[in-house]
């Protein structure tokens, strides 16, 4: 038995035995970091904190403070984390979170007092921050329109809000597309580096083997 294993291992190049699995492991690790390297904040935790605060008499500024000081975590990867479906994205506006809370309240036995408190926060936030869903540059344009029209803005307010909602939806689609493109780019770079390293090492290793064979032949 010992002689058998000795013959087998004498034919195996230890360099090949350890190098290629090592390179594959590094490449897979790098790809996983790219694919899973997203961050967000836990939906249920954020909604629960806001509901508790509002029920305790918190005003809009306090709610905004809670929202801005959210706990950020990563999505699930090989090292753990949370599922992407359990998280809000980092760019999620407070208005969406508040509307999710309102929807949740209707999904169970409605507490009219609690619903009224959340509704008041939503209305106040809509008046003070009607374009929070938009990018900074887009938000500035809409706010300028609001200021220039003054009292006459109310005539077109609902239409402007609908346009802002549509624009926010398009922004999200663009961001998702760019995120996927960025991941694909990094994965391609990792694959290219892996191919180059393996190719160079194979050339060097083959040259070394030929040198050893020539040395043994002479």
Buried (B, 14 or more C-beta within 10 A) or exposed (E): EEEEEEEEEEEEEEEEEEBEEEBEEBBEEBBEBBEBEBEBBBBEBBBEBBBEBBEEEBEBEBBBEBBEEBEEBBBBEEEEBBEEEBBBBEEBBBBBBBEBBBEBBEEEEEEEEBBEBBEEBBEEBEEEBBBBBBBEEBBEEBBEEBEEBEEEEEEEEEEBBEEBEEBBEEBBEEEEEEEEEEBEEBBEEBEEEBEEBBEEBEEEBEEEEEEEEEEEEE
